[in-house]
Structures are given as C-alpha cells and as structure tokens.
Amino acid sequence: MFLAKVYISLKPSVNDPQGLTIRSGLHQLGFDSALDVRAGKYIEIRVDEDEESVARERVSEMCRQLLANPIIEDFRFDLDAV
C-alpha cells in the first residue's frame, strides 16, 4: 500500500485571483515581504497496490483524468510506502 501526496497548482501563465486575495490579506496583516502568492490543492490518496510502479501509474492517471485540469493546472506527487 502507498500514500500519494498530490500537489496541484495553477500553471504560471494562469491568473490566480485566490492567490492575489491571500497576498492582499497578508499585506493588511503587515506581511509586506510576501511578494507573490499562488494557491493550489493538496490531496492525500491511499493506493492499494503492491508495486510502486503500478501505484505511480494509477495516481498519475487519477490526476490526469479527474484531479487536475490539464489546461490550467500542473500536478506532481510524492509516493510513500505505508
């Protein structure tokens, strides 16, 4: 069994209004050193597979088919045996 830690973020060319709102809030709180903020998603998935290569392929397919929008988002993931 493996634990996939999936990180999904907007592509650099995509406007991020949520990130801008967070940055504005940080500035209002006095954190002026926060120059750029990008918001994303973090998802944990337990995958019941015996082989890491199979688990890696399954998680990649999950990301491509459902979890990430390939037009505006990039994804990456870490896979840990549990």
C-alpha positions as CSV (number, residue, x, y, z in Angstrom):
1,M,0.0,0.0,0.0
2,F,1.2,3.5,-0.8
3,L,0.3,7.0,0.3
4,A,0.2,9.5,-2.6
5,K,0.6,13.2,-1.6
6,V,-0.7,15.1,-4.6
7,Y,0.1,18.8,-5.2
8,I,-2.0,20.6,-7.8
9,S,-1.2,24.2,-8.8
10,L,-2.2,26.6,-11.5
11,K,0.1,26.9,-14.4
12,P,2.4,30.0,-14.2
13,S,0.5,31.7,-17.1
14,V,-2.9,31.4,-15.4
15,N,-4.2,34.3,-13.3
16,D,-4.7,33.3,-9.7
17,P,-7.3,35.6,-8.0
18,Q,-7.3,33.5,-4.8
19,G,-3.5,34.0,-4.5
20,L,-3.9,37.7,-5.1
21,T,-6.6,37.8,-2.3
22,I,-4.3,35.9,0.1
23,R,-1.4,38.2,-0.7
24,S,-3.6,41.3,-0.1
25,G,-4.7,39.8,3.3
26,L,-1.1,39.1,4.2
27,H,-0.1,42.7,3.4
28,Q,-3.0,44.0,5.5
29,L,-1.6,42.0,8.4
30,G,1.8,43.6,7.9
31,F,3.5,40.8,6.0
32,D,4.8,43.1,3.2
33,S,7.6,40.7,2.3
34,A,5.0,38.3,0.7
35,L,5.6,39.3,-2.9
36,D,3.8,36.6,-4.8
37,V,1.2,34.0,-3.6
38,R,-0.1,31.1,-5.7
39,A,-2.9,29.0,-4.2
40,G,-3.3,25.3,-5.0
41,K,-4.7,22.0,-3.8
42,Y,-3.2,19.2,-1.7
43,I,-4.8,15.7,-1.7
44,E,-3.8,12.5,0.0
45,I,-4.8,9.2,-1.5
46,R,-4.1,5.7,-0.1
47,V,-3.5,3.4,-3.0
48,D,-3.8,-0.4,-2.5
49,E,-1.1,-1.6,-4.9
50,D,1.9,-3.9,-4.2
51,E,4.3,-2.4,-6.7
52,E,5.4,1.2,-6.7
53,S,5.5,1.5,-10.4
54,V,1.8,0.4,-10.6
55,A,0.8,2.8,-7.8
56,R,2.7,5.6,-9.5
57,E,0.9,5.0,-12.8
58,R,-2.5,4.7,-11.1
59,V,-2.1,8.0,-9.3
60,S,-0.8,9.7,-12.4
61,E,-4.0,8.5,-14.3
62,M,-6.2,9.8,-11.4
63,C,-4.6,13.2,-11.7
64,R,-4.9,13.3,-15.5
65,Q,-8.5,12.1,-15.6
66,L,-10.1,13.8,-12.6
67,L,-8.0,15.6,-10.0
68,A,-6.2,18.2,-12.2
69,N,-7.4,20.2,-15.2
70,P,-4.6,19.8,-17.7
71,I,-5.5,23.1,-19.5
72,I,-4.8,25.3,-16.5
73,E,-3.2,23.1,-13.8
74,D,0.0,21.2,-13.3
75,F,0.4,18.3,-10.8
76,R,3.1,16.4,-9.0
77,F,3.0,13.8,-6.3
78,D,5.2,12.0,-3.8
79,L,4.6,8.3,-3.1
80,D,5.4,6.7,0.2
81,A,5.1,3.1,1.2
82,V,2.8,2.6,4.2
